[in-house]
Amino acid sequence: MATDLDVFVGNTTRIDEEAYQLWLDGYSVLDAVSIRIKNGILEQTGATSDVLEGDTMDHYRTFQMLERFLHSPPKLVNQLIFQIPPYVQAMLIENEKSLWSLYLWQVFGQVVYQMRHSVQ
């Protein structure tokens, strides 16, 4: 008796934008899980807190592996390790740039501010 079986396997990397933003903001996995629970993710998905913690941890691992590509957008676009749709790549790059812009403004803004006050 022969049976047909159709199987589809994909390897597109799924990026949760909320988890990504929490990672960029420097939250730990446990803090991110707490925030996501407060935002109602368990009710929206029907998941348990253990599943959410595992999912968030998986996302954080992915973001850590992606980090070296995020610092150089052409590397992210041309890399073959992660299959990420172009619109998601654009979102990742834009959020990373805005974080770096804020960080640089804070660091260099403080330096300029201190230099101005030390001159006066």
C-alpha angles and dihedrals in degrees: 000000000000121000125194117222124187116201128183119194121187133177103195109146110238115217120197105209094205092051090046092053091048089051091049090049089056101248119155119238092258093048091047090051090051092050092047091050090051088051089057101251093142092056092045095051105025089230126142124243090251091055090046091051091050092046092049091048090051090051092049090051090051092049091050090052090047094047096090089054093047092061089059112037095196089058091053093050094047101039119108101199097084121041100216123165114242094246090055091047088054091051092049093049094045094050091046091050093049090050092050091046091053092045094049092046090052094047099042093036089058091048093050091045091051092046091052093050094045090053092050 
